[in-house]
Structure formats: structure tokens, C-alpha cells
């Protein structure tokens, strides 16, 4: 699995690169110091995953991720946002535009490597407990009535239940245990939910669920 690391601090790029290159199945193929360079390097190198810092000078990580994820290319990479714990709306917006989740910069090496593998395989919403807490904090600050979506009516009651559990941060295994079904059955439900709602991955499903009132913060 190939990775491009984007961060305006050289020491961070080098440190993350050393951690990932120590894994037998991961290879850092490029680096970028800002969003504009990231877009160019990703187009040139076509990595499986991009580790993208949120805050950078010139073109920030959010704008760069939007450009990368907005590409019509079928082999566009998955984007994993890097941040410190003092996150804000940037994380929420990153998930909305299609980022596969986010990781804290000081995460343990094995956790970071696992995150890259999970994202490269098409799964999303890493560190569910942290993600749920952060999205909840963001949505608490958002006022207004949840948006309506006719697409929700296309979901079966079981699919709607699965969507709610995804939004609450449960993994497929945990959902299977909660619903007393096989994990493969859950995977099938998740795939159908994403298809019917026109979503790319679980991260977008969480945001959709909060925005449309399937679950509420708190």
C-alpha cells in the first residue's frame, strides 16, 4: 500500500514516514509541505492513501482534500486527515467532502499503520469513540432543523437501524453482536446503505446521519 504524507512540518513528515516505512506492507512514496504541492504529488504518484494535515499555510488540507476527492478518476486515493485534539469544524467539513476519517498526530505507530490499512481497503471512520465525540461536539454547535432527504425513505427498517449504529461509532462486529446477525450480513447492509444514500464510505454515512436527524448529538 502506498502513502503520501502532507504536513508543513518536515519533522512530522519524516517521523510519520519512518513509522510507516517500518511496516512491511506500507511504503511512503512521496511528501508535500502544503496543499497545492499535495494535489500535484497525488496526481503524479497516485497513492492508495494520503495522510493530510488539516492546517497548513497557502492551500490548507481541507481545500487540498476537496480537490483530490473531487477528481473523477476512479483510482483517486483515500484521504486520512491528521490533526491534534483541538479540532473544530475542519474535521466535520473534511468528512463531508469525503475524507475517510482522521487520526491524531501523536497516535501510536501500530494504530497509525492499522489506520492506513483500513482506509486503503475502503473502510472508514477510524477511532470510532474519538470520532463520535468530535462529531457530536461539532453538531451540538449547529442550530436548525435536520435536513430532510427522500433517500432515507429508500432504506429498509433494518438498514436504517444499521445506519444509526454506524453513526454511533459501532464497528461491523459490534453491530452484528447488537443485532444478533452474522458480520457478513452487516457488511451487506452497510453496502446497501451507502449505495442507496449515494455515499462513498462510513465517514460520510456518519455525517449524513447527523445532518438528517437519524441520530442526534449527546
TAFENJO-V635507 format. One record per residue. N is the residue number from 1. PHI is phi as a letter, one per 20 degrees, with the letter a starting at -180 (NA if undefined). Layout:
N;PHI / N;PHI
This chain:
1;NA / 2;d / 3;c / 4;d / 5;d / 6;c / 7;a / 8;f / 9;d / 10;f / 11;f / 12;f / 13;f / 14;f / 15;f / 16;f / 17;f / 18;f / 19;f / 20;f / 21;f / 22;f / 23;e / 24;f / 25;d / 26;c / 27;b / 28;e / 29;d / 30;a / 31;c / 32;b / 33;e / 34;b / 35;f / 36;f / 37;f / 38;f / 39;f / 40;f / 41;f / 42;f / 43;f / 44;f / 45;e / 46;l / 47;f / 48;f / 49;c / 50;d / 51;e / 52;d / 53;f / 54;f / 55;d / 56;b / 57;f / 58;m / 59;e / 60;f / 61;f / 62;f / 63;f / 64;f / 65;f / 66;f / 67;f / 68;f / 69;f / 70;e / 71;f / 72;f / 73;f / 74;f / 75;d / 76;f / 77;f / 78;e / 79;d / 80;d / 81;f / 82;d / 83;b / 84;e / 85;f / 86;e / 87;e / 88;b / 89;g / 90;g / 91;f / 92;g / 93;f / 94;f / 95;f / 96;f / 97;e / 98;o / 99;f / 100;e / 101;q / 102;b / 103;c / 104;f / 105;f / 106;e / 107;f / 108;g / 109;g / 110;f / 111;f / 112;f / 113;f / 114;f / 115;f / 116;f / 117;f / 118;f / 119;f / 120;f / 121;e / 122;n / 123;e / 124;b / 125;l / 126;f / 127;l / 128;g / 129;f / 130;f / 131;f / 132;f / 133;f / 134;f / 135;f / 136;f / 137;f / 138;f / 139;f / 140;f / 141;e / 142;e / 143;d / 144;o / 145;e / 146;g / 147;f / 148;e / 149;b / 150;f / 151;f / 152;f / 153;f / 154;f / 155;e / 156;f / 157;g / 158;f / 159;f / 160;f / 161;f / 162;f / 163;g / 164;f / 165;f / 166;f / 167;f / 168;e / 169;n / 170;e / 171;e / 172;g / 173;f / 174;f / 175;f / 176;f / 177;f / 178;f / 179;e / 180;l / 181;c / 182;f / 183;f / 184;f / 185;f / 186;f / 187;g / 188;f / 189;f / 190;f / 191;f / 192;f / 193;f / 194;f / 195;f / 196;f / 197;e / 198;m / 199;d / 200;e / 201;b / 202;f / 203;f / 204;f / 205;f / 206;f / 207;f / 208;g / 209;f / 210;f / 211;f / 212;d / 213;m / 214;f / 215;c / 216;c / 217;f / 218;o
